[in-house]
């Protein structure tokens, strides 16, 4: 019997596990990436057999409600295939620090622009503009990693980050290849009336940010099909449509992997449309007989194999 574990519960389960122990053939270390003054937690995976060598690099980003721990099996697969794999938590998620906001007025005296005040963390909210900023800053950070071959950088994003990687590639020509796995690539039409209402209330100080771990129902065709950890900042989603960005990154080879029985959104409005608009090397693969979460369960090895083959084709050889 297959047990369905919505992404709402995955971080909680993983947080109770024993510390991660990498395979003997891999090097693994932790690092910090700074995004607009806030530290993000990252983990690096690389093959011990290639110690000291520059490697093609895959920068990985998690989906809605995910954390780095969810990505470790995929990072291990990429490192085993000869890549430097870097996964990170967005600000306010997992082991990363959070942005903070004042909960009251600052003191009158602020020498050197420093002061002590009560603040609130902004944790476990889903803001695509903040998250894509984090991804772009992680891309800047990896350029300074000694093991990274800066001429061979790829992005891998799953679920909501399947759109983020397209957004980033359209804005940074250093990205040579990407894999968008069960990607959601357009939030711009999401609950427009409620989004504007919340934006006005937040701008006027009438509401704050949602509490951590606020569950968000997923509605498709008028019915609830899932529950996600993390609350959306809806008005930011109105500005986010990476499905339209694929044509802006002709330098980037794009692989779109979709689930045949995707239940969280309509693939025709997301990966299928993005694939049609892409102008560079591209490929679309449908994994049969799975739903959205199948890429983390029964089809995980198949999805890893598809990604490795794509990166091998477009990143493994140094450009002349």
Buried (B, 14 or more C-beta within 10 A) or exposed (E): EEEEEBBBEBBEEBEEEEEEEBEEEBBBEEBBBEBEEBBBBBBBBBBEEBEEEBBBBBBBBBBBBBBBBBBBEBBBBBBBBBBBBBBBBBBBBBBBBBBBEEEEEEEEEEEEEEEEEEEEBBBBBBBBBBBBBBBBBBBEBBEEBEBBBEEBBBBBBBBBBBBBBBBBBBBBEBBBBBBBBBBBBBBBEBBEEEBEBBBEEBEEEEEEBBEBBBEBEBEEEEEEBBBBBBBBBBBBBBEBBBBBBBEBBEBBBBBBBBBEBBEBBEBEBBBBBBBEBBEBBBBBBBBEEBBBBBBBEEBBEBBBEBBBBBBBBBBBEEEE
